[in-house]
C-alpha cells in the first residue's frame, strides 16, 4: 500500500507590524520512501557526536547549524532524489487583520500548501498519506487541538475518500524529515527575506514548483508599511 509522507515546517513570526519578519513561510518535503535519507541523517548526527562536535546536537536546524555542519547536511540531502518540496510565502503586510490570530492564520495557509500537493503530486496508487508537523505554534493545547482539527477537516475535503490520512505532531528531534523540511524552509526564507539564493538554488533540483504567493491574488491592500 503506497504511503505518501509529507513533512511540514515553517519560518516567521506572528508579529504583524514593521518590527516583524516580512514573510511567513510554510515548506513541505514529501516522499514515498522516507527511510534512506532519514537513516543517513541519523548516521550523520551520530558521527558528529562521536567526533566530539555535537554535545548538544539533538537535531539539525539550518539557521543554527554552523556552516561546516550545514554543508554536511546539505550534501546528505542532495544525495537523495526520491523526494520533492514546495512552499507557500505569505506577504504579511498584505494579510487582512481578521487572520492575525495564529489559530486562524496557521490552518488557512498550511492547508493551502497541502492542497497543492494533494491536487497534483499524489500517485494514483496512493492509499495513505501521513502528514508530520513539529509542535504547532499556538499558545495552548486547547487552541493547538482546534488548529489540528481544522487541518484534518480540510484534508478530508481535499482528498478522495479512498485515501486514509493521519496528521502527526512530532517534535523535530524525533523526525529527520522535519529537519529536511526545515532546511528547505530556511532556503526559501533566505531567498525572500535576504535576497540570498545560494542554498535555494542548490536545492532547486528537488523543487516541485515556484513558491505559492497567496497574497498576490488579493485586492492589493497594504495593511501596514515596512
Backbone bond lengths (Angstrom), bond angles and torsions (degrees), N, CA, C in turn:
res aa  C-N    CA-C-N  psi(-1)  N-CA   C-N-CA  omega(-1)  CA-C   N-CA-C  phi
1 X - - - 1.462 - - 1.526 108.68 -
2 X 1.345 119.51 104.62 1.467 120.84 -178.73 1.535 111.72 -60.62
3 X 1.317 114.69 130.89 1.467 121.07 179.29 1.522 109.15 -119.96
4 X 1.317 115.81 127.59 1.461 121.23 176.04 1.521 108.66 -93.85
5 X 1.321 115.69 126.47 1.461 121.83 179.31 1.528 108.36 -105.42
6 X 1.329 116.97 120.11 1.467 123.06 -179.10 1.527 108.31 -115.68
7 X 1.322 115.80 128.74 1.466 120.95 -176.35 1.522 108.22 -122.44
8 X 1.336 116.77 126.73 1.467 121.64 -171.58 1.519 110.46 -121.40
9 X 1.327 115.13 136.27 1.456 120.94 172.69 1.520 107.91 -136.55
10 X 1.340 116.66 167.23 1.458 119.69 -177.36 1.522 110.63 -139.84
11 X 1.325 114.89 160.49 1.456 122.16 178.15 1.521 108.36 -138.15
12 X 1.323 116.88 136.17 1.460 120.42 179.74 1.511 110.55 132.76
13 X 1.313 115.98 -173.30 1.461 121.26 -178.12 1.520 109.05 -146.26
14 X 1.315 115.65 156.01 1.463 121.03 179.74 1.530 109.85 -88.23
15 X 1.303 115.76 53.62 1.464 122.89 176.26 1.520 106.71 -117.11
16 X 1.322 116.09 99.33 1.459 121.08 -176.55 1.527 108.93 -95.45
17 X 1.328 114.09 73.64 1.458 121.87 178.88 1.517 106.93 -157.00
18 X 1.338 117.60 168.34 1.466 119.26 178.28 1.524 113.69 -59.48
19 X 1.327 117.85 -18.32 1.464 120.63 -179.77 1.524 112.64 -79.95
20 X 1.324 117.75 -12.88 1.453 121.40 -177.40 1.516 112.77 -91.33
21 X 1.325 116.17 178.99 1.459 120.81 173.66 1.527 109.71 -64.78
22 X 1.308 117.12 152.55 1.467 120.62 179.25 1.529 110.84 -71.49
23 X 1.345 116.39 -37.57 1.464 120.11 -172.44 1.530 111.02 -123.10
24 X 1.323 114.42 151.49 1.464 121.44 166.24 1.513 105.53 -114.87
25 X 1.337 116.58 127.86 1.461 121.23 -170.90 1.524 110.02 -123.01
26 X 1.318 115.55 132.20 1.463 122.52 168.61 1.526 107.25 -110.59
27 X 1.328 117.18 136.07 1.467 121.04 174.73 1.520 109.00 -130.20
28 X 1.316 115.57 142.67 1.464 121.51 178.37 1.519 109.54 -127.06
29 X 1.319 116.16 132.76 1.463 122.60 172.94 1.524 107.45 -114.31
30 X 1.327 117.37 131.55 1.455 118.77 -175.40 1.522 111.35 -134.57
31 X 1.332 114.47 152.34 1.455 121.49 -177.15 1.521 109.44 -160.38
32 X 1.326 115.27 154.60 1.466 120.68 170.62 1.527 111.18 -94.59
33 X 1.319 116.77 -6.38 1.461 120.74 -175.00 1.529 109.52 -136.13
34 X 1.328 117.99 78.01 1.468 120.14 -172.35 1.521 115.28 -77.72
35 X 1.315 118.65 -16.88 1.468 120.30 -168.44 1.534 113.66 -68.03
36 X 1.338 120.81 -47.33 1.477 118.45 -173.54 1.527 114.08 -58.41
37 X 1.316 118.59 -50.37 1.465 120.27 -179.40 1.524 111.14 -68.26
38 X 1.326 116.54 -38.24 1.463 120.26 177.18 1.525 110.49 -58.96
39 X 1.325 116.20 -43.95 1.469 120.21 -179.72 1.522 111.02 -65.92
40 X 1.329 117.05 -39.97 1.464 119.05 -179.47 1.523 111.32 -65.28
41 X 1.336 117.22 -41.47 1.462 119.19 179.18 1.525 111.32 -67.50
42 X 1.317 116.90 -36.86 1.465 119.90 176.77 1.525 110.45 -64.02
43 X 1.333 116.64 -44.21 1.462 120.45 177.92 1.525 111.30 -63.33
44 X 1.338 116.24 -38.00 1.457 119.89 178.70 1.532 110.75 -63.10
45 X 1.317 115.96 -43.41 1.471 119.14 179.70 1.532 110.38 -61.93
46 X 1.339 117.22 -43.66 1.462 119.99 178.28 1.527 111.21 -61.45
47 X 1.322 117.26 -40.02 1.469 120.16 -178.26 1.528 110.92 -67.40
48 X 1.335 116.94 -36.64 1.464 120.20 177.95 1.527 110.37 -66.74
49 X 1.330 116.41 -43.27 1.466 120.46 177.93 1.528 110.02 -63.13
50 X 1.330 116.43 -43.64 1.471 120.85 -179.27 1.521 111.47 -60.63
51 X 1.348 115.48 -35.58 1.465 120.16 -179.26 1.521 112.72 -77.74
52 X 1.341 116.81 -2.49 1.455 120.41 176.79 1.516 115.01 86.62
53 X 1.339 116.74 18.29 1.462 119.95 -177.00 1.527 112.57 -115.42
54 X 1.340 117.10 13.13 1.460 118.01 -174.88 1.511 113.58 -140.25
55 X 1.315 116.44 43.18 1.469 120.04 -177.20 1.519 111.77 -55.89
56 X 1.325 117.48 -36.43 1.465 121.37 -178.58 1.531 111.47 -113.66
57 X 1.318 116.89 21.93 1.466 121.26 -176.43 1.526 110.33 -86.20
58 X 1.327 116.93 91.41 1.461 120.65 177.20 1.526 111.41 -92.86
59 X 1.339 116.66 -19.28 1.463 121.49 -179.79 1.523 108.29 -165.14
60 X 1.314 116.49 156.66 1.462 120.44 173.25 1.529 109.00 -82.04
61 X 1.320 115.65 138.48 1.459 121.63 -177.94 1.519 106.61 -144.80
62 X 1.338 116.33 113.15 1.461 120.73 -167.29 1.523 113.26 -56.53
63 X 1.340 117.97 -43.12 1.463 119.28 -175.02 1.514 112.50 -75.38
64 X 1.345 117.96 -14.73 1.461 121.50 -178.73 1.522 112.90 -107.28
65 X 1.319 117.85 -23.61 1.462 120.16 -178.80 1.524 110.08 -65.92
66 X 1.345 117.81 134.01 1.465 118.98 173.53 1.527 110.12 -63.37
67 X 1.310 116.25 156.81 1.465 120.68 -173.27 1.529 113.71 -54.16
68 X 1.342 120.78 -44.27 1.478 118.86 179.52 1.525 112.62 -60.98
69 X 1.346 116.61 -40.12 1.467 119.36 178.05 1.519 110.62 -67.55
70 X 1.315 117.01 -40.42 1.468 121.06 179.14 1.519 110.67 -59.28
71 X 1.334 116.49 -38.22 1.464 120.15 178.96 1.527 110.66 -64.62
72 X 1.318 117.42 -39.49 1.468 120.46 178.37 1.526 110.87 -64.30
73 X 1.331 116.40 -42.05 1.465 120.41 179.71 1.527 110.43 -65.43
74 X 1.309 116.97 -46.00 1.466 120.34 179.92 1.524 110.82 -61.89
75 X 1.314 117.48 -40.42 1.464 120.25 178.63 1.522 110.67 -61.33
76 X 1.334 116.49 -42.30 1.467 119.92 178.26 1.521 111.00 -64.22
77 X 1.329 116.51 -44.90 1.460 120.65 -179.53 1.520 111.03 -60.45
78 X 1.328 116.64 -42.31 1.463 120.82 -174.58 1.524 112.98 -76.96
79 X 1.321 117.36 -13.21 1.471 119.27 176.22 1.521 111.79 -73.67
80 X 1.315 117.68 -13.23 1.467 121.56 -176.47 1.526 109.87 -109.64
81 X 1.319 116.36 138.56 1.459 120.85 -174.28 1.523 113.84 -114.77
82 X 1.304 118.86 -13.32 1.460 120.30 -172.34 1.531 111.60 -89.94
83 X 1.331 114.64 53.60 1.466 120.17 176.55 1.519 108.47 -160.43
84 X 1.314 115.65 163.72 1.463 121.95 177.64 1.515 109.56 -143.52
85 X 1.335 114.80 167.34 1.464 118.54 174.12 1.517 110.14 -144.21
86 X 1.314 114.88 159.86 1.463 122.77 174.96 1.513 107.31 -151.98
87 X 1.322 116.09 166.05 1.457 118.90 -177.78 1.514 110.78 -147.76
88 X 1.317 114.12 161.72 1.457 122.04 174.93 1.527 106.43 -122.68
89 X 1.333 116.58 130.70 1.455 122.40 -175.97 1.526 108.15 -115.91
90 X 1.315 116.18 113.69 1.462 122.13 -176.56 1.531 108.54 -98.93
91 X 1.331 116.33 117.46 1.459 122.43 177.99 1.529 107.93 -79.88
92 X 1.331 117.43 100.75 1.459 121.89 -168.73 1.533 114.91 -60.98
93 X 1.336 120.62 -35.19 1.476 118.21 177.91 1.523 113.72 -61.91
94 X 1.325 117.39 -18.18 1.460 120.95 -179.10 1.532 112.94 -96.93
95 X 1.327 116.48 0.75 1.466 120.22 -177.98 1.525 109.73 -81.02
96 X 1.324 116.06 127.88 1.458 121.22 177.50 1.538 109.73 -61.59
97 X 1.321 118.80 134.56 1.474 120.87 -178.89 1.519 114.83 -55.26
98 X 1.327 118.73 -22.55 1.467 119.30 179.08 1.531 111.25 -65.11
99 X 1.345 117.53 -14.12 1.465 121.49 -178.84 1.523 112.53 -101.61
100 X 1.319 119.49 5.65 1.444 121.40 -171.67 1.530 114.21 -67.52
101 X 1.306 118.65 -29.68 1.460 119.68 -178.25 1.535 109.84 -66.35
102 X 1.343 117.70 133.93 1.468 120.07 -177.24 1.519 114.57 -54.59
103 X 1.358 117.13 -37.21 1.454 118.18 -177.06 1.527 112.70 -78.39
104 X 1.330 118.08 -2.39 1.465 122.62 168.78 1.519 109.81 -102.20
105 X 1.322 115.94 -48.23 1.463 122.24 -177.15 1.531 111.71 -62.49
106 X 1.337 116.10 -50.57 1.462 121.14 -171.06 1.529 112.97 -59.33
107 X 1.342 119.78 -53.96 1.471 118.01 -178.19 1.515 113.37 -67.59
108 X 1.339 118.08 -30.13 1.466 120.06 -179.14 1.524 111.24 -61.01
109 X 1.333 116.33 -51.61 1.456 119.53 -174.73 1.526 112.23 -83.92
110 X 1.311 117.13 -31.65 1.465 121.24 172.72 1.526 109.90 -57.07
111 X 1.328 116.39 -46.13 1.471 120.62 -178.17 1.523 111.93 -67.07
112 X 1.333 117.87 -31.40 1.468 120.16 176.20 1.527 111.20 -60.21
113 X 1.339 116.05 -42.64 1.459 119.91 179.67 1.521 110.88 -66.14
114 X 1.323 117.01 -44.52 1.462 119.48 177.13 1.524 111.10 -60.01
115 X 1.323 116.75 -39.87 1.464 120.93 -178.82 1.526 110.65 -61.50
116 X 1.325 117.17 -38.74 1.461 120.75 176.76 1.527 110.77 -58.83
117 X 1.331 116.59 -43.50 1.467 120.20 179.89 1.521 110.86 -68.11
118 X 1.327 116.34 -44.91 1.463 120.76 -177.87 1.521 112.54 -60.82
119 X 1.337 116.63 -35.22 1.466 120.24 -171.64 1.522 113.86 -83.37
120 X 1.327 118.82 -11.34 1.458 116.71 -177.79 1.512 115.98 -152.53
121 X 1.343 117.34 -0.07 1.459 118.91 -173.07 1.529 112.98 -123.08
122 X 1.300 117.16 11.85 1.460 121.64 -177.36 1.516 109.67 -104.50
123 X 1.321 116.79 124.74 1.454 121.61 178.90 1.525 110.50 -62.64
124 X 1.343 117.91 143.06 1.476 119.99 179.61 1.526 112.92 -59.00
125 X 1.324 118.45 -23.36 1.464 121.30 -177.22 1.523 112.20 -88.22
126 X 1.304 118.14 -0.46 1.464 121.40 -176.91 1.519 110.88 -64.44
127 X 1.317 115.57 133.16 1.459 120.62 178.09 1.520 112.47 -117.96
128 X 1.334 116.85 -12.47 1.454 119.71 -179.59 1.527 109.25 -149.13
129 X 1.336 116.21 143.05 1.459 122.82 173.80 1.520 107.81 -128.01
130 X 1.334 115.82 129.58 1.455 120.89 176.49 1.520 107.99 -115.99
131 X 1.328 116.15 124.89 1.464 122.92 -177.92 1.527 107.62 -108.88
132 X 1.314 116.17 123.50 1.459 121.91 -178.19 1.521 109.40 -112.18
133 X 1.318 116.27 133.14 1.458 121.02 174.09 1.525 109.08 -130.00
134 X 1.318 115.70 158.10 1.456 120.59 167.97 1.539 106.94 -75.40
135 X 1.303 117.42 -176.81 1.459 120.76 178.25 1.526 110.38 -54.97
136 X 1.326 116.94 128.39 1.464 120.97 -178.61 1.528 109.15 -68.88
137 X 1.348 117.81 126.78 1.477 120.81 -172.71 1.523 114.00 -82.30
138 X 1.325 116.31 66.49 1.464 121.32 173.85 1.530 107.74 -124.03
139 X 1.341 118.09 160.36 1.473 120.89 -164.89 1.517 117.22 -63.51
140 X 1.323 119.66 -31.17 1.457 118.67 -175.82 1.516 110.32 -148.80
141 X 1.336 115.65 170.07 1.460 121.36 -173.99 1.527 112.57 -63.28
142 X 1.317 116.23 -39.20 1.459 119.69 -178.24 1.528 110.70 -62.45
143 X 1.325 117.12 -45.01 1.461 120.70 179.65 1.529 110.94 -70.80
144 X 1.344 116.95 -35.05 1.469 120.05 176.28 1.524 110.69 -62.83
145 X 1.331 116.59 -39.58 1.461 120.43 177.51 1.523 110.94 -64.76
146 X 1.331 117.01 -38.07 1.465 120.55 177.68 1.525 111.03 -64.30
147 X 1.337 116.68 -39.99 1.468 120.77 176.77 1.517 110.24 -62.09
148 X 1.329 116.48 -46.42 1.459 120.71 179.92 1.530 110.86 -61.28
149 X 1.324 117.29 -40.54 1.466 121.25 178.85 1.527 110.84 -62.71
150 X 1.333 116.61 -41.33 1.468 120.75 178.44 1.521 110.89 -64.53
151 X 1.332 116.91 -42.13 1.469 120.82 178.97 1.530 110.38 -63.12
152 X 1.324 117.02 -43.16 1.465 120.39 179.56 1.518 111.49 -63.22
153 X 1.338 117.34 -40.16 1.467 120.55 178.51 1.525 110.53 -63.24
154 X 1.332 116.70 -39.59 1.458 120.67 178.19 1.524 111.07 -65.42
155 X 1.325 116.91 -41.44 1.468 120.78 177.63 1.520 111.04 -60.67
156 X 1.317 116.10 -43.71 1.460 119.46 -178.17 1.532 110.95 -63.46
157 X 1.333 116.82 -37.04 1.471 120.08 177.96 1.531 111.55 -68.02
158 X 1.332 116.38 -34.56 1.458 120.05 -172.34 1.524 114.21 -90.63
159 X 1.325 117.02 -12.83 1.460 120.48 -178.55 1.523 111.07 -107.68
160 X 1.333 117.38 147.99 1.462 119.21 174.38 1.524 110.53 -65.39
161 X 1.310 117.92 151.99 1.473 120.13 -176.75 1.522 113.54 -64.54
162 X 1.329 117.66 -16.42 1.464 120.43 -179.79 1.520 112.87 -76.14
163 X 1.346 117.74 -12.75 1.462 120.98 -178.34 1.527 109.71 -101.43
164 X 1.317 115.45 119.23 1.459 121.92 174.91 1.532 108.18 -80.78
165 X 1.332 117.75 144.46 1.464 119.18 178.39 1.523 110.50 -139.99
166 X 1.322 113.67 157.25 1.464 121.87 174.40 1.524 108.50 -134.26
167 X 1.327 116.36 149.94 1.467 122.37 171.26 1.523 106.64 -118.75
168 X 1.328 116.75 117.19 1.461 122.01 -175.30 1.520 109.89 -115.16
169 X 1.316 116.88 124.75 1.460 121.70 174.88 1.529 108.67 -94.41
170 X 1.316 115.62 98.45 1.458 121.79 -178.50 1.523 109.68 -113.70
171 X 1.287 117.36 137.46 1.454 119.74 176.18 1.525 109.71 -64.64
172 X 1.319 115.39 146.38 1.462 121.55 -178.87 1.527 112.21 -50.19
173 X 1.349 116.20 -38.87 1.454 120.09 -175.98 1.526 112.72 -62.87
174 X 1.312 117.54 -24.79 1.464 120.57 -175.16 1.519 113.25 -90.38
175 X 1.324 117.67 -8.50 1.464 119.65 -171.60 1.526 110.15 -139.63
176 X 1.340 118.06 102.97 1.462 120.22 179.91 1.529 113.73 -58.06
177 X 1.327 117.81 -25.56 1.456 119.20 -178.89 1.527 111.98 -73.06
178 X 1.316 118.35 -28.17 1.465 119.06 171.70 1.522 109.23 -65.50
179 X 1.328 116.44 -32.28 1.461 120.50 175.56 1.532 111.12 -67.86
180 X 1.330 117.37 -35.62 1.470 120.73 173.65 1.522 109.76 -62.38
181 X 1.332 116.51 -46.70 1.462 120.37 178.27 1.526 110.67 -60.21
182 X 1.330 116.42 -36.70 1.470 120.46 176.87 1.525 111.21 -61.39
183 X 1.314 117.46 -43.62 1.468 120.32 178.33 1.528 111.15 -64.04
184 X 1.320 117.05 -40.37 1.464 120.51 176.96 1.522 110.65 -63.22
185 X 1.324 115.52 -44.68 1.462 120.83 -179.33 1.523 110.62 -62.92
186 X 1.318 116.50 -42.42 1.462 121.34 179.58 1.521 110.78 -62.38
187 X 1.336 117.02 -39.65 1.468 119.94 179.66 1.521 111.15 -63.86
188 X 1.340 116.74 -39.15 1.465 120.67 178.32 1.520 109.86 -68.90
189 X 1.334 117.01 -41.06 1.468 121.08 177.62 1.522 110.67 -60.07
190 X 1.327 117.19 -44.93 1.459 120.38 178.76 1.530 111.10 -60.44
191 X 1.317 116.06 -38.29 1.465 119.51 179.39 1.521 111.15 -65.75
192 X 1.328 117.82 -48.26 1.462 121.63 -171.98 1.526 112.88 -83.05
193 X 1.317 117.54 -41.10 1.468 119.67 -176.67 1.530 112.25 -82.33
194 X 1.341 117.00 -30.48 1.464 119.91 -170.48 1.524 113.58 -125.84
195 X 1.337 117.73 3.95 1.472 121.96 -179.68 1.533 111.72 55.48
196 X 1.327 116.63 35.07 1.461 122.63 179.31 1.528 107.84 -114.31
197 X 1.314 117.17 108.58 1.460 122.40 -173.69 1.528 113.26 -99.67
198 X 1.318 118.99 5.64 1.461 120.39 -170.33 1.532 112.56 -56.24
199 X 1.315 117.06 -57.80 1.472 119.64 -177.42 1.519 110.37 -71.52
200 X 1.318 117.69 -37.56 1.472 121.72 177.06 1.525 110.30 -55.27
201 X 1.322 117.15 -46.51 1.466 120.48 -178.58 1.519 111.57 -67.76
202 X 1.318 117.50 -31.85 1.464 119.55 176.53 1.522 111.22 -68.63
203 X 1.332 116.98 -33.93 1.468 120.58 179.24 1.528 112.78 -86.11
204 X 1.310 117.78 -5.20 1.458 121.53 -174.92 1.536 114.27 -53.55
205 X 1.352 120.43 -34.94 1.474 118.48 178.21 1.522 114.10 -56.77
206 X 1.310 117.66 -23.18 1.463 121.35 -179.54 1.538 111.79 -99.34
207 X 1.314 117.08 -0.96 1.469 122.07 -178.04 1.527 110.14 -75.15
208 X 1.328 116.96 123.33 1.462 121.17 -178.29 1.518 112.31 -78.87
209 X 1.329 117.26 -32.40 1.468 121.31 -177.55 1.515 108.89 -165.26
210 X 1.337 115.26 155.35 1.461 120.07 174.60 1.526 109.26 -59.16
211 X 1.308 116.92 152.58 1.460 122.19 -174.28 1.538 112.20 -53.79
212 X 1.329 113.85 138.83 1.460 120.78 173.31 1.528 107.85 -76.25
213 X 1.335 116.00 130.43 1.472 121.46 -179.21 1.524 108.02 -120.66
214 X 1.346 117.72 83.96 1.467 119.64 -172.46 1.520 113.82 -64.56
215 X 1.327 117.57 -27.48 1.463 119.11 -176.22 1.527 111.81 -74.13
216 X 1.318 117.73 -14.95 1.464 119.90 176.92 1.523 111.66 -70.42
217 X 1.347 116.40 -14.29 1.467 120.63 -179.66 1.525 112.28 -90.41
218 X 1.342 116.79 -3.71 1.457 119.64 -177.35 1.516 112.67 -82.21
219 X 1.327 115.43 -164.90 1.471 120.39 -176.35 1.523 112.35 -90.09
220 X 1.335 116.99 3.97 1.455 119.80 177.05 1.507 115.68 86.81
221 X 1.326 117.68 2.91 1.468 120.77 -179.89 1.525 110.76 -63.72
222 X 1.329 116.25 132.81 1.459 122.15 173.78 1.522 107.40 -104.62
223 X 1.335 117.80 119.97 1.458 121.51 -174.81 1.529 112.15 -89.59
224 X 1.326 117.63 -19.24 1.457 120.08 171.37 1.534 107.73 -157.71
225 X 1.315 116.14 153.99 1.457 121.99 -178.28 1.531 109.90 -100.52
226 X 1.313 114.92 142.63 1.468 119.54 178.18 1.519 109.86 -79.90
